[in-house]
Amino acid sequence: MSFEVAAAAYDRFMGRYSRLLASQMADFAGVSAGQRVLDVGSGPGALTAELVRRVGASAVAAVDPSAMFVDAVRERLPGVKAEREAAEALSFADGVFDAALAQLVVHFMADPVGGLGEMARVTAAGGVVAACVWDHAGERSPVAVFWRAARELDPGARDESGLPGAREGDLPHLLRRAGLRRVVASEFDVPFAHASFQEWWEPFTLGVGPAGQYLTQLSDDAVARLRERCRALLPSAARPVAWAARGVVA
C-alpha cells in the first residue's frame, strides 16, 4: 500500500507510536556504531532518526515508495541517503549493509517474501534483517479499537488482521521463506495514553493508511456513529504490541 499523504499527517496518525518502537527495533537488530544500516519503508523517518543517532547520518540509507516521505527524510535528516524505492526492488549492490530493518511495513509490501529477500541480498553475510508488525490479529494495535467499532457497524469492513506478519508466527515464517537463518522472534509494546478522546480520534480523519482511507468512504452520519462507538470502546483498549523477528544472512 502506498501512503501518499503529507509527512505531518503520518506523524500525527502513526508516527506518535512508531517513534516509541524505534529504539526497541534498533536494539533488537543489534544496531551499533560502525555499522552501515538500511531502513526499508522508512515513512517520514521515525526509525531512521534512531539509526542516525546510533551510527551517524552518513552510515544510514532509507527507502520508501512515497515521494513525500522521502522528501521529509531528506529535509529532517541531512546526510542520510534517502531514495524512493519499493522493498521488492532495491537499487543497492549486494552485501553493502550490516543490517536492514523494516518497521511497520512488511504487511504493506506487495510481496513480503520478495521484499525481505531483497533486504537479505543487500545485507552482508552474517548481518541482520529485522522486521516488526502490529499484532492486528490479536487486536493489540493502536488502530484495534477503530476496526472493532467499524466491524460492529459494518460487518463487511476489511481490517488489517489478515495482512502478512499481523499474527503470531507470521514474521518468522516469512523470514525463513526469504532465506534468513537463525530466526528469532520477539514482541515490543508501547504506551497507549492520550490526553483526550479527540486527540486519539482526530488523526484517523487525515486519510492515512487503511483506517484513514476507510473513514473517507463513509457518509457524515456513518462517521459520527463510528466515532461514538470508538469513544465507548477506547477505555478498554489493550496496550499495543508489535510482533518482531530477525534473522541472519547466510
Buried (B, 14 or more C-beta within 10 A) or exposed (E): BEBEBBBEBBBBBBBBBBBBBBBBBBEBBEBEEEBBBBBBBBBBBBBBBBBBBBBBBEBBBBBBBBEBBBBBBBEBBEEBBBBEBBBBEBEBEEBBBBBBBBBBBBBBBEBBBBBBBBBBBBBBEEBBBBBBBBBBBBBBBBBBBBBBBBBEEBEEBEBBBEBBBBBEEBBBBBBBEBBBEEBBBBBBBBEBEBEEBEEBBEBBBBBBBBBBEBBEEBEEEBBEBBBEBBBEBBEEBBEBBBBBBBBBBE
